[in-house]
């Protein structure tokens, strides 16, 4: 394999041990297809929030299982919730998604092509 003579770094700066642990927990949470779908449903729902009743209807899973997945997403900071009467509504935390996006984005001027 030929090494490139001059390469721009792919990351702005390396992340530290503490941050890498926190980010790994978020990616682990998103590594489950059900949780990834839940996040997608909430993010694409009208007004950016979804009732737990809407989420339960989208899956062939028990309500306790859906609640477990929602708790995992809340624990890593991807969702917030608000109780209204007998229902709980979930919202995506845009700042958390922006942090992940910034971590994964390439600096300006760096292409994704490999020589």
N, CA, C and O atoms as CSV, one atom per row, in Angstrom:
chain,resi,resn,atom,element,x,y,z
A,1,UNK,N,N,0.846,-1.180,0.000
A,1,UNK,CA,C,0.000,0.000,0.000
A,1,UNK,C,C,0.886,1.236,0.000
A,1,UNK,O,O,1.823,1.333,0.792
A,2,UNK,N,N,0.598,2.158,-0.864
A,2,UNK,CA,C,1.396,3.368,-1.004
A,2,UNK,C,C,0.922,4.431,-0.018
A,2,UNK,O,O,-0.275,4.707,0.069
A,3,UNK,N,N,1.843,5.023,0.719
A,3,UNK,CA,C,1.505,6.091,1.654
A,3,UNK,C,C,1.455,7.418,0.922
A,3,UNK,O,O,2.270,7.677,0.036
A,4,UNK,N,N,0.525,8.236,1.280
A,4,UNK,CA,C,0.427,9.564,0.699
A,4,UNK,C,C,1.468,10.469,1.335
A,4,UNK,O,O,1.706,10.395,2.541
A,5,UNK,N,N,2.083,11.312,0.540
A,5,UNK,CA,C,3.118,12.193,1.049
A,5,UNK,C,C,2.557,13.266,1.972
A,5,UNK,O,O,3.156,13.576,3.001
A,6,UNK,N,N,1.452,13.813,1.623
A,6,UNK,CA,C,0.904,14.912,2.419
A,6,UNK,C,C,-0.596,14.713,2.569
A,6,UNK,O,O,-1.331,14.710,1.581
A,7,UNK,N,N,-1.036,14.551,3.772
A,7,UNK,CA,C,-2.464,14.310,4.008
A,7,UNK,C,C,-2.966,15.248,5.089
A,7,UNK,O,O,-2.274,15.509,6.073
A,8,UNK,N,N,-4.159,15.743,4.898
A,8,UNK,CA,C,-4.805,16.526,5.949
A,8,UNK,C,C,-5.397,15.539,6.951
A,8,UNK,O,O,-5.855,14.466,6.557
A,9,UNK,N,N,-5.396,15.880,8.230
A,9,UNK,CA,C,-5.995,14.962,9.211
A,9,UNK,C,C,-7.487,14.822,8.972
A,9,UNK,O,O,-8.146,15.755,8.515
A,10,UNK,N,N,-8.010,13.650,9.286
A,10,UNK,CA,C,-9.443,13.416,9.102
A,10,UNK,C,C,-10.273,14.008,10.226
A,10,UNK,O,O,-11.457,14.290,10.037
A,11,UNK,N,N,-9.680,14.200,11.383
A,11,UNK,CA,C,-10.399,14.772,12.518
A,11,UNK,C,C,-9.743,16.088,12.904
A,11,UNK,O,O,-8.554,16.298,12.665
A,12,UNK,N,N,-10.523,16.959,13.497
A,12,UNK,CA,C,-9.994,18.244,13.948
A,12,UNK,C,C,-9.024,18.046,15.104
A,12,UNK,O,O,-7.971,18.680,15.165
A,13,UNK,N,N,-9.394,17.157,16.020
A,13,UNK,CA,C,-8.541,16.801,17.147
A,13,UNK,C,C,-9.050,15.486,17.708
A,13,UNK,O,O,-10.234,15.176,17.579
A,14,UNK,N,N,-8.181,14.717,18.324
A,14,UNK,CA,C,-8.637,13.433,18.880
A,14,UNK,C,C,-9.523,13.665,20.105
A,14,UNK,O,O,-9.355,14.640,20.836
A,15,UNK,N,N,-10.455,12.759,20.307
A,15,UNK,CA,C,-11.295,12.882,21.496
A,15,UNK,C,C,-10.605,12.191,22.661
A,15,UNK,O,O,-9.828,11.253,22.484
A,16,UNK,N,N,-10.911,12.680,23.855
A,16,UNK,CA,C,-10.303,12.125,25.058
A,16,UNK,C,C,-10.998,10.862,25.517
A,16,UNK,O,O,-12.023,10.454,24.969
A,17,UNK,N,N,-10.417,10.255,26.532
A,17,UNK,CA,C,-10.933,8.987,27.052
A,17,UNK,C,C,-12.362,9.120,27.563
A,17,UNK,O,O,-13.204,8.269,27.278
A,18,UNK,N,N,-12.640,10.177,28.313
A,18,UNK,CA,C,-13.981,10.348,28.875
A,18,UNK,C,C,-15.012,10.565,27.773
A,18,UNK,O,O,-16.083,9.958,27.783
A,19,UNK,N,N,-14.676,11.443,26.819
A,19,UNK,CA,C,-15.607,11.714,25.726
A,19,UNK,C,C,-15.805,10.472,24.871
A,19,UNK,O,O,-16.921,10.203,24.424
A,20,UNK,N,N,-14.739,9.709,24.636
A,20,UNK,CA,C,-14.885,8.514,23.801
A,20,UNK,C,C,-15.806,7.493,24.460
A,20,UNK,O,O,-16.558,6.801,23.772
A,21,UNK,N,N,-15.754,7.393,25.788
A,21,UNK,CA,C,-16.663,6.493,26.491
A,21,UNK,C,C,-18.106,6.923,26.347
A,21,UNK,O,O,-18.987,6.094,26.120
A,22,UNK,N,N,-18.356,8.231,26.479
A,22,UNK,CA,C,-19.719,8.749,26.353
A,22,UNK,C,C,-20.246,8.569,24.931
A,22,UNK,O,O,-21.393,8.169,24.730
A,23,UNK,N,N,-19.406,8.865,23.960
A,23,UNK,CA,C,-19.822,8.719,22.558
A,23,UNK,C,C,-20.052,7.252,22.222
A,23,UNK,O,O,-20.990,6.926,21.495
A,24,UNK,N,N,-19.219,6.375,22.736
A,24,UNK,CA,C,-19.401,4.939,22.485
A,24,UNK,C,C,-20.739,4.451,23.026
A,24,UNK,O,O,-21.395,3.616,22.402
A,25,UNK,N,N,-21.149,4.969,24.186
A,25,UNK,CA,C,-22.459,4.580,24.744
A,25,UNK,C,C,-23.600,5.028,23.824
A,25,UNK,O,O,-24.583,4.306,23.657
A,26,UNK,N,N,-23.470,6.210,23.231
A,26,UNK,CA,C,-24.500,6.688,22.304
A,26,UNK,C,C,-24.551,5.795,21.074
A,26,UNK,O,O,-25.629,5.384,20.646
A,27,UNK,N,N,-23.383,5.491,20.504
A,27,UNK,CA,C,-23.368,4.631,19.318
A,27,UNK,C,C,-23.849,3.227,19.646
A,27,UNK,O,O,-24.491,2.587,18.813
A,28,UNK,N,N,-23.553,2.743,20.829
A,28,UNK,CA,C,-24.060,1.429,21.237
A,28,UNK,C,C,-25.588,1.461,21.312
A,28,UNK,O,O,-26.255,0.518,20.885
A,29,UNK,N,N,-26.130,2.538,21.850
A,29,UNK,CA,C,-27.593,2.674,21.915
A,29,UNK,C,C,-28.189,2.694,20.514
A,29,UNK,O,O,-29.234,2.090,20.271
A,30,UNK,N,N,-27.529,3.385,19.595
A,30,UNK,CA,C,-28.033,3.477,18.227
A,30,UNK,C,C,-27.745,2.220,17.410
A,30,UNK,O,O,-28.271,2.064,16.308
A,31,UNK,N,N,-26.919,1.327,17.940
A,31,UNK,CA,C,-26.598,0.093,17.249
A,31,UNK,C,C,-27.732,-0.917,17.253
A,31,UNK,O,O,-27.673,-1.924,16.548
A,32,UNK,N,N,-28.756,-0.655,18.037
A,32,UNK,CA,C,-29.927,-1.533,18.062
A,32,UNK,C,C,-30.935,-1.030,17.027
A,32,UNK,O,O,-31.312,0.141,17.064
A,33,UNK,N,N,-31.380,-1.893,16.103
A,33,UNK,CA,C,-32.302,-1.455,15.049
A,33,UNK,C,C,-33.608,-0.852,15.582
A,33,UNK,O,O,-34.138,0.088,14.989
A,34,UNK,N,N,-34.122,-1.378,16.681
A,34,UNK,CA,C,-35.373,-0.837,17.244
A,34,UNK,C,C,-35.143,0.584,17.741
A,34,UNK,O,O,-35.953,1.474,17.479
A,35,UNK,N,N,-34.045,0.800,18.457
A,35,UNK,CA,C,-33.775,2.146,18.971
A,35,UNK,C,C,-33.496,3.127,17.841
A,35,UNK,O,O,-33.905,4.286,17.905
A,36,UNK,N,N,-32.811,2.672,16.824
A,36,UNK,CA,C,-32.557,3.541,15.676
A,36,UNK,C,C,-33.870,3.934,15.005
A,36,UNK,O,O,-34.049,5.088,14.614
A,37,UNK,N,N,-34.780,2.984,14.873
A,37,UNK,CA,C,-36.099,3.295,14.290
A,37,UNK,C,C,-36.892,4.225,15.187
A,37,UNK,O,O,-37.554,5.141,14.699
A,38,UNK,N,N,-36.835,4.002,16.499
A,38,UNK,CA,C,-37.556,4.885,17.427
A,38,UNK,C,C,-37.058,6.317,17.265
A,38,UNK,O,O,-37.858,7.246,17.154
A,39,UNK,N,N,-35.741,6.497,17.252
A,39,UNK,CA,C,-35.187,7.832,17.091
A,39,UNK,C,C,-35.638,8.453,15.775
A,39,UNK,O,O,-35.985,9.633,15.726
A,40,UNK,N,N,-35.631,7.665,14.722
A,40,UNK,CA,C,-36.062,8.140,13.409
A,40,UNK,C,C,-37.535,8.536,13.405
A,40,UNK,O,O,-37.907,9.559,12.829
A,41,UNK,N,N,-38.362,7.732,14.041
A,41,UNK,CA,C,-39.799,8.033,14.101
A,41,UNK,C,C,-40.041,9.333,14.865
A,41,UNK,O,O,-40.804,10.191,14.421
A,42,UNK,N,N,-39.390,9.469,16.004
A,42,UNK,CA,C,-39.570,10.689,16.798
A,42,UNK,C,C,-39.087,11.905,16.010
A,42,UNK,O,O,-39.778,12.922,15.952
A,43,UNK,N,N,-37.907,11.803,15.407
A,43,UNK,CA,C,-37.326,12.933,14.681
A,43,UNK,C,C,-38.166,13.346,13.483
A,43,UNK,O,O,-38.208,14.528,13.141
A,44,UNK,N,N,-38.837,12.396,12.840
A,44,UNK,CA,C,-39.614,12.715,11.640
A,44,UNK,C,C,-41.090,12.967,11.928
A,44,UNK,O,O,-41.855,13.275,11.014
A,45,UNK,N,N,-41.489,12.842,13.166
A,45,UNK,CA,C,-42.893,13.026,13.536
A,45,UNK,C,C,-43.273,14.506,13.496
A,45,UNK,O,O,-42.420,15.380,13.649
A,46,UNK,N,N,-44.536,14.770,13.293
A,46,UNK,CA,C,-45.055,16.134,13.269
A,46,UNK,C,C,-44.645,16.851,14.556
A,46,UNK,O,O,-44.768,16.293,15.647
A,47,UNK,N,N,-44.166,18.063,14.430
A,47,UNK,CA,C,-43.716,18.894,15.552
A,47,UNK,C,C,-42.486,18.325,16.263
A,47,UNK,O,O,-42.119,18.809,17.334
A,48,UNK,N,N,-41.854,17.319,15.692
A,48,UNK,CA,C,-40.636,16.774,16.271
A,48,UNK,C,C,-40.821,16.036,17.571
A,48,UNK,O,O,-39.867,15.854,18.328
A,49,UNK,N,N,-42.046,15.605,17.841
A,49,UNK,CA,C,-42.283,14.824,19.046
A,49,UNK,C,C,-43.288,13.729,18.739
A,49,UNK,O,O,-44.125,13.861,17.846
A,50,UNK,N,N,-43.190,12.653,19.492
A,50,UNK,CA,C,-44.098,11.531,19.287
A,50,UNK,C,C,-44.565,11.012,20.642
A,50,UNK,O,O,-43.808,10.957,21.612
A,51,UNK,N,N,-45.822,10.639,20.670
A,51,UNK,CA,C,-46.417,10.048,21.865
A,51,UNK,C,C,-45.995,8.586,21.944
A,51,UNK,O,O,-45.824,7.919,20.923
A,52,UNK,N,N,-45.832,8.104,23.159
A,52,UNK,CA,C,-45.464,6.703,23.327
A,52,UNK,C,C,-46.499,5.799,22.653
A,52,UNK,O,O,-46.155,4.704,22.205
A,53,UNK,N,N,-47.745,6.231,22.573
A,53,UNK,CA,C,-48.767,5.423,21.905
A,53,UNK,C,C,-48.477,5.301,20.408
A,53,UNK,O,O,-48.750,4.259,19.811
A,54,UNK,N,N,-47.925,6.363,19.790
A,54,UNK,CA,C,-47.544,6.302,18.375
A,54,UNK,C,C,-46.379,5.336,18.172
A,54,UNK,O,O,-46.333,4.595,17.190
A,55,UNK,N,N,-45.450,5.357,19.106
A,55,UNK,CA,C,-44.277,4.495,18.996
A,55,UNK,C,C,-44.658,3.032,19.166
A,55,UNK,O,O,-44.190,2.177,18.415
A,56,UNK,N,N,-45.492,2.744,20.134
A,56,UNK,CA,C,-45.912,1.358,20.378
A,56,UNK,C,C,-46.630,0.778,19.173
A,56,UNK,O,O,-46.478,-0.403,18.861
A,57,UNK,N,N,-47.417,1.611,18.492
A,57,UNK,CA,C,-48.173,1.139,17.328
A,57,UNK,C,C,-47.265,0.802,16.146
A,57,UNK,O,O,-47.665,0.049,15.258
A,58,UNK,N,N,-46.051,1.349,16.124
A,58,UNK,CA,C,-45.142,1.138,14.995
A,58,UNK,C,C,-44.354,-0.169,15.096
A,58,UNK,O,O,-43.674,-0.554,14.145
A,59,UNK,N,N,-44.438,-0.851,16.234
A,59,UNK,CA,C,-43.632,-2.058,16.461
A,59,UNK,C,C,-44.506,-3.213,16.914
A,59,UNK,O,O,-45.569,-3.020,17.504
A,60,UNK,N,N,-44.041,-4.395,16.629
A,60,UNK,CA,C,-44.696,-5.598,17.124
A,60,UNK,C,C,-43.961,-6.046,18.388
A,60,UNK,O,O,-43.459,-7.166,18.479
A,61,UNK,N,N,-43.914,-5.124,19.366
A,61,UNK,CA,C,-43.216,-5.365,20.626
A,61,UNK,C,C,-44.132,-4.960,21.775
A,61,UNK,O,O,-45.060,-4.171,21.597
A,62,UNK,N,N,-43.862,-5.507,22.943
A,62,UNK,CA,C,-44.671,-5.154,24.111
A,62,UNK,C,C,-44.350,-3.737,24.564
A,62,UNK,O,O,-43.285,-3.200,24.261
A,63,UNK,N,N,-45.280,-3.144,25.289
A,63,UNK,CA,C,-45.084,-1.788,25.802
A,63,UNK,C,C,-43.868,-1.716,26.731
A,63,UNK,O,O,-43.113,-0.748,26.648
A,64,UNK,N,N,-43.645,-2.702,27.613
A,64,UNK,CA,C,-42.444,-2.648,28.451
A,64,UNK,C,C,-41.143,-2.683,27.634
A,64,UNK,O,O,-40.159,-2.049,28.015
A,65,UNK,N,N,-41.134,-3.406,26.533
A,65,UNK,CA,C,-39.938,-3.457,25.686
A,65,UNK,C,C,-39.688,-2.098,25.038
A,65,UNK,O,O,-38.551,-1.628,24.995
A,66,UNK,N,N,-40.749,-1.468,24.533
A,66,UNK,CA,C,-40.629,-0.120,23.954
A,66,UNK,C,C,-40.133,0.841,25.026
A,66,UNK,O,O,-39.256,1.663,24.761
A,67,UNK,N,N,-40.682,0.749,26.229
A,67,UNK,CA,C,-40.260,1.625,27.329
A,67,UNK,C,C,-38.778,1.442,27.648
A,67,UNK,O,O,-38.076,2.414,27.927
A,68,UNK,N,N,-38.308,0.208,27.607
A,68,UNK,CA,C,-36.880,-0.052,27.848
A,68,UNK,C,C,-36.020,0.658,26.800
A,68,UNK,O,O,-35.037,1.313,27.146
A,69,UNK,N,N,-36.384,0.532,25.528
A,69,UNK,CA,C,-35.621,1.176,24.454
A,69,UNK,C,C,-35.655,2.699,24.599
A,69,UNK,O,O,-34.642,3.364,24.379
A,70,UNK,N,N,-36.799,3.246,24.963
A,70,UNK,CA,C,-36.907,4.691,25.177
A,70,UNK,C,C,-36.017,5.143,26.331
A,70,UNK,O,O,-35.389,6.199,26.260
A,71,UNK,N,N,-35.967,4.343,27.389
A,71,UNK,CA,C,-35.118,4.675,28.540
A,71,UNK,C,C,-33.651,4.706,28.134
A,71,UNK,O,O,-32.911,5.597,28.552
A,72,UNK,N,N,-33.226,3.749,27.328
A,72,UNK,CA,C,-31.835,3.714,26.868
A,72,UNK,C,C,-31.521,4.980,26.068
A,72,UNK,O,O,-30.472,5.595,26.263
A,73,UNK,N,N,-32.422,5.367,25.176
A,73,UNK,CA,C,-32.211,6.574,24.365
A,73,UNK,C,C,-32.208,7.838,25.223
A,73,UNK,O,O,-31.463,8.776,24.941
A,74,UNK,N,N,-33.030,7.866,26.260
A,74,UNK,CA,C,-33.017,9.002,27.187
A,74,UNK,C,C,-31.731,9.024,28.004
A,74,UNK,O,O,-31.148,10.086,28.218
A,75,UNK,N,N,-31.290,7.864,28.457
A,75,UNK,CA,C,-30.095,7.774,29.295
A,75,UNK,C,C,-28.843,8.293,28.587
A,75,UNK,O,O,-27.949,8.838,29.234
A,76,UNK,N,N,-28.773,8.130,27.265
A,76,UNK,CA,C,-27.603,8.620,26.529
A,76,UNK,C,C,-27.817,10.033,25.993
A,76,UNK,O,O,-26.967,10.571,25.284
A,77,UNK,N,N,-28.961,10.632,26.337
A,77,UNK,CA,C,-29.196,12.034,25.997
A,77,UNK,C,C,-29.744,12.307,24.621
A,77,UNK,O,O,-29.733,13.454,24.173
A,78,UNK,N,N,-30.232,11.275,23.925
A,78,UNK,CA,C,-30.778,11.490,22.586
A,78,UNK,C,C,-32.240,11.919,22.600
A,78,UNK,O,O,-32.707,12.568,21.664
A,79,UNK,N,N,-32.961,11.560,23.653
A,79,UNK,CA,C,-34.383,11.912,23.775
A,79,UNK,C,C,-34.655,12.575,25.111
A,79,UNK,O,O,-33.959,12.341,26.098
A,80,UNK,N,N,-35.686,13.408,25.117
A,80,UNK,CA,C,-36.271,13.922,26.355
A,80,UNK,C,C,-37.731,13.504,26.350
A,80,UNK,O,O,-38.267,13.115,25.313
A,81,UNK,N,N,-38.364,13.583,27.494
A,81,UNK,CA,C,-39.780,13.209,27.556
A,81,UNK,C,C,-40.546,14.189,28.433
A,81,UNK,O,O,-39.991,14.867,29.297
A,82,UNK,N,N,-41.841,14.228,28.169
A,82,UNK,CA,C,-42.748,15.067,28.948
A,82,UNK,C,C,-44.074,14.330,29.097
A,82,UNK,O,O,-44.658,13.872,28.115
A,83,UNK,N,N,-44.537,14.223,30.333
A,83,UNK,CA,C,-45.825,13.574,30.583
A,83,UNK,C,C,-46.937,14.611,30.415
A,83,UNK,O,O,-46.864,15.716,30.953
A,84,UNK,N,N,-47.959,14.230,29.661
A,84,UNK,CA,C,-49.164,15.052,29.479
A,84,UNK,C,C,-50.360,14.150,29.721
A,84,UNK,O,O,-50.653,13.249,28.935
A,85,UNK,N,N,-51.032,14.410,30.810
A,85,UNK,CA,C,-52.154,13.566,31.237
A,85,UNK,C,C,-51.645,12.125,31.367
A,85,UNK,O,O,-50.726,11.872,32.147
A,86,UNK,N,N,-52.217,11.189,30.626
A,86,UNK,CA,C,-51.808,9.794,30.787
A,86,UNK,C,C,-50.775,9.338,29.746
A,86,UNK,O,O,-50.389,8.169,29.735
A,87,UNK,N,N,-50.324,10.249,28.871
A,87,UNK,CA,C,-49.366,9.883,27.830
A,87,UNK,C,C,-48.025,10.576,28.045
A,87,UNK,O,O,-47.950,11.649,28.643
A,88,UNK,N,N,-46.976,9.943,27.548
A,88,UNK,CA,C,-45.638,10.532,27.578
A,88,UNK,C,C,-45.244,10.834,26.139
A,88,UNK,O,O,-45.383,9.995,25.249
A,89,UNK,N,N,-44.743,12.066,25.928
A,89,UNK,CA,C,-44.302,12.505,24.615
A,89,UNK,C,C,-42.783,12.608,24.607
A,89,UNK,O,O,-42.178,13.068,25.575
A,90,UNK,N,N,-42.171,12.174,23.503
A,90,UNK,CA,C,-40.717,12.143,23.373
A,90,UNK,C,C,-40.270,13.100,22.276
A,90,UNK,O,O,-40.923,13.240,21.242
A,91,UNK,N,N,-39.138,13.755,22.529
A,91,UNK,CA,C,-38.515,14.674,21.572
A,91,UNK,C,C,-37.041,14.313,21.429
A,91,UNK,O,O,-36.403,13.853,22.376
A,92,UNK,N,N,-36.520,14.527,20.243
A,92,UNK,CA,C,-35.092,14.370,20.000
A,92,UNK,C,C,-34.375,15.582,20.591
A,92,UNK,O,O,-34.910,16.690,20.572
A,93,UNK,N,N,-33.179,15.377,21.110
A,93,UNK,CA,C,-32.349,16.474,21.624
A,93,UNK,C,C,-31.437,16.907,20.473
A,93,UNK,O,O,-30.439,16.241,20.197
A,94,UNK,N,N,-31.769,18.020,19.794
A,94,UNK,CA,C,-31.006,18.402,18.603
A,94,UNK,C,C,-29.526,18.674,18.881
A,94,UNK,O,O,-28.674,18.399,18.036
A,95,UNK,N,N,-29.225,19.208,20.054
A,95,UNK,CA,C,-27.828,19.492,20.385
A,95,UNK,C,C,-26.998,18.205,20.439
A,95,UNK,O,O,-25.834,18.189,20.039
A,96,UNK,N,N,-27.601,17.149,20.930
A,96,UNK,CA,C,-26.896,15.861,21.030
A,96,UNK,C,C,-26.611,15.309,19.637
A,96,UNK,O,O,-25.524,14.793,19.376
A,97,UNK,N,N,-27.605,15.424,18.737
A,97,UNK,CA,C,-27.392,14.970,17.364
A,97,UNK,C,C,-26.337,15.821,16.676
A,97,UNK,O,O,-25.542,15.305,15.891
A,98,UNK,N,N,-26.320,17.119,16.960
A,98,UNK,CA,C,-25.314,18.012,16.373
A,98,UNK,C,C,-23.915,17.624,16.841
A,98,UNK,O,O,-22.968,17.675,16.056
A,99,UNK,N,N,-23.770,17.237,18.111
A,99,UNK,CA,C,-22.464,16.788,18.621
A,99,UNK,C,C,-21.975,15.562,17.859
A,99,UNK,O,O,-20.809,15.487,17.472
A,100,UNK,N,N,-22.870,14.603,17.644
A,100,UNK,CA,C,-22.494,13.395,16.908
A,100,UNK,C,C,-22.143,13.728,15.465
A,100,UNK,O,O,-21.178,13.201,14.911
A,101,UNK,N,N,-22.924,14.594,14.873
A,101,UNK,CA,C,-22.681,15.002,13.491
A,101,UNK,C,C,-21.329,15.684,13.361
A,101,UNK,O,O,-20.585,15.404,12.421
A,102,UNK,N,N,-21.000,16.572,14.288
A,102,UNK,CA,C,-19.717,17.274,14.249
A,102,UNK,C,C,-18.561,16.294,14.403
A,102,UNK,O,O,-17.521,16.447,13.764
A,103,UNK,N,N,-18.742,15.309,15.234
A,103,UNK,CA,C,-17.696,14.314,15.452
A,103,UNK,C,C,-17.441,13.491,14.191
A,103,UNK,O,O,-16.307,13.110,13.902
A,104,UNK,N,N,-18.511,13.224,13.449
A,104,UNK,CA,C,-18.404,12.368,12.267
A,104,UNK,C,C,-18.088,13.124,10.980
A,104,UNK,O,O,-17.718,12.510,9.979
A,105,UNK,N,N,-18.231,14.445,10.992
A,105,UNK,CA,C,-18.024,15.197,9.755
A,105,UNK,C,C,-16.538,15.435,9.511
A,105,UNK,O,O,-15.752,15.576,10.448
A,106,UNK,N,N,-16.177,15.477,8.247
A,106,UNK,CA,C,-14.803,15.747,7.855
A,106,UNK,C,C,-14.565,17.247,7.839
A,106,UNK,O,O,-15.477,18.011,7.522
A,107,UNK,N,N,-13.361,17.680,8.173
A,107,UNK,CA,C,-13.044,19.116,8.070
A,107,UNK,C,C,-13.155,19.579,6.622
A,107,UNK,O,O,-13.010,18.782,5.695
A,108,UNK,N,N,-13.410,20.861,6.434
A,108,UNK,CA,C,-13.521,21.431,5.084
A,108,UNK,C,C,-12.233,21.153,4.310
A,108,UNK,O,O,-11.133,21.263,4.852
A,109,UNK,N,N,-12.383,20.798,3.060
A,109,UNK,CA,C,-11.231,20.559,2.209
A,109,UNK,C,C,-10.712,19.135,2.233
A,109,UNK,O,O,-9.792,18.811,1.481
A,110,UNK,N,N,-11.267,18.279,3.068
A,110,UNK,CA,C,-10.843,16.873,3.127
A,110,UNK,C,C,-11.870,16.050,2.380
A,110,UNK,O,O,-13.054,16.070,2.716
A,111,UNK,N,N,-11.421,15.326,1.368
A,111,UNK,CA,C,-12.355,14.478,0.630
A,111,UNK,C,C,-12.368,13.090,1.226
A,111,UNK,O,O,-11.450,12.710,1.952
A,112,UNK,N,N,-13.384,12.348,0.929
A,112,UNK,CA,C,-13.510,10.990,1.433
A,112,UNK,C,C,-12.801,9.969,0.565
A,112,UNK,O,O,-12.818,8.778,0.877
A,113,UNK,N,N,-12.179,10.408,-0.517
A,113,UNK,CA,C,-11.524,9.484,-1.436
A,113,UNK,C,C,-10.217,8.956,-0.843
A,113,UNK,O,O,-9.473,9.696,-0.199
A,114,UNK,N,N,-9.950,7.682,-1.066
A,114,UNK,CA,C,-8.726,7.048,-0.602
A,114,UNK,C,C,-7.895,6.698,-1.822
A,114,UNK,O,O,-8.420,6.142,-2.787
A,115,UNK,N,N,-6.604,7.015,-1.797
A,115,UNK,CA,C,-5.711,6.709,-2.938
A,115,UNK,C,C,-5.028,5.385,-2.735
A,115,UNK,O,O,-4.244,4.959,-3.583
